[in-house]
Amino acid sequence: MKLPDPEDLVRAIRAEGVRDPRVLPAFRTAPRAEFVPPDLVAQAYSDEPLPIPHGQVATQPSLVAKMIAALGLTGSERVLEVGTGYGFQTALLARLSQFVASIERWPDLAEAGRANLARQGITNVAVVVGDGTQGVPQQAPFDAIIVSAAFPQVPPPLSEQLAPGGRLVQPIAPGGEEEVVLFEQGPQGLLRRCTVALARFVRLYGTHAFPEARQRP
């Protein structure tokens, strides 16, 4: 039986059209198997979304790659991530930027993400528990923002925390059938630049998105 191999993921990402010379190496050095539930390690290097607690989903890696590539990170940016999960996307962002503030609404997921990142020796990340639609104002402004849940509009606090010329990627729709859209902060506010991908995401909950759903254990 063929053992799981991170290079399988890199090949799948390239097949989806991602050629960014910084993003592909990041996938080689951020082992997804260290950022998934233990019973799903064998599937870690398949290009597919994986379930995590609270009805959440770890995003399909090729979609993660497209979203991150759209941010055009050069290594000097401060990045806001909405939705830490188990920390795989966070680890990629940490390798590609100067600092990442990652906000997660579920405390146990935030703790799992912190632990996974710490085991990989990643220190340029702050994982906080809170309402992702509020952003992390104490760490703003951000040069890039990535939102891993869907809502028809960009929450105003996220737009306000994006630096001039900064880029923001978010799935735009009620949840389930979305356009992942790249925005740029212009002089008069957010400008829609392009559609990055079509996808399916969980809904974005919070003060500036859908009302909080009844929590599941």
Residue, then its C-alpha position, 0 to 999 in steps of 0.5 A: m500500500k502506498l504511504p500518504d505523501p505530501e507530494d501527492l497534495v502538491r501534484a493535485i494543487r498544480a493540476e488545479g492550476v496553482r503555480d505560485p512559486r511560494v505557495l507550492p513549497a509551503f504545502r511541502t513543509a506544512p504536513r497536513a497529517e499533523f493538522v487533521p483528526p487522528d482518525l483521518v490521517a490516512q486521508a490527509y494528503s488527498d485533495e478533499p475537505l475533511p470533517i472536524p468537530h462542531g459540524q465544521v470542515a477543513t477546506q479542500p487543500s487545492l481551494v486553500a491554495k487558490m485562496i492563499a495565492a490570490l492574496g499575493l503574499t510576499g512574506s512581509e504581511r500581517v494577515l487575519e484569518v477567520g476560522t482557525g480550525y485545526g490550523f493547517q491553513t494557519a500554518l501555510l499563512a505563517r510560512l508565507s507572511q510575517f504574522v498571522a492573527s487567527i480567530e476561531r469561534w469554538p474554544d476547543l478548535a482554537e486550542a487544537g489549532r494552537a497545539n498543532l502549530a506549536r508542535q510544528g514550531i510555528t511562533n508567528v501566529a496568535v490564535v484567539v477565540g471570538d467572533g470572526t466577523q469582529g476581526v481582531p482590532q487590536q492587531a489591525p491593520f492587516d495587509a491580507i484577510i482570508v475568511s473560511a466561511a460564507f456570507p453574502q457580504v464582507p462584514p464591515p469590521l473586516s473591511e475596516q481592518l484591511a490596510p489600504g491596498g490590502r487584499l481580502v478573500q471570502p466566499i460570497a453567498p448564503g452558504g453551500e454554493e459560493e463564489v470565492v471572491l478577491f477584494e482589494q481595499g481602494p480609496q473608497g472602500l472594498l473593490r471586487r477584483c475577481t472570482v477565485a473559485l466556485a465552492r461550498f463552505v459552511r456559513l459565517y456566524g457572528t454579529h455581522a453575519f448569520p445569527e449564532a446557531r444553537q451550539r452543538p456539543 
